[in-house]
């Protein structure tokens, strides 16, 4: 059985260490919205199996300004996305990711009345960089041009709280270098999530 707390910490460390030293764009927190009407959308897109919460994402991915993936148009959402969450004092952290040793997803950090959202991508080789002049890394945390976080209920920031909602984001551009060829990527993502009791 996978220990998701260890996996969560490993993902954070991988992204954190591999993003160290990279020039980041402006980091801004935004407020989040409470809207109980999104509960049915979340319920339709999030399931639980054997004490594991599985969610889904829709994604548009652009490589060098060309649309290469569009699950919105195809109607084939990325299911089986894993949700990992934690509560540390007055901060709730949620990671939704698709993949295992390599993959992508979103990082949500919720404070009392604001949040910070990032897109992340990781691989088992050093192929990513945030800025054109950065060194290659196994994984990067990409700031978002725009994002909107809609929660079903106001978080209580207390042990046992369950947080559910929808995240919509558009990342800044980032780079992948494989076989000597550099590509510029940008992602639009909608993720549906519900945490285990924090």
ABEGO torsion letter per residue (X at the ends): XBBAAAAAAAAAAAAAAAABGBBBBBBBBBBBBBBAAAAAAAAAABBBBGGBBBBBBBBBBBBGGBBABBAAAAGBBBBGBBBBBBBBEABBBBBBBBEBABEBEBBBBBBAABBBBBBBBBBABBABBABAABBBBABBBBBBABBBBBBABBBAGBBGBBBBEBBBBBBBBBBBBBGGBBBBBBBBBBBBBBBBBX
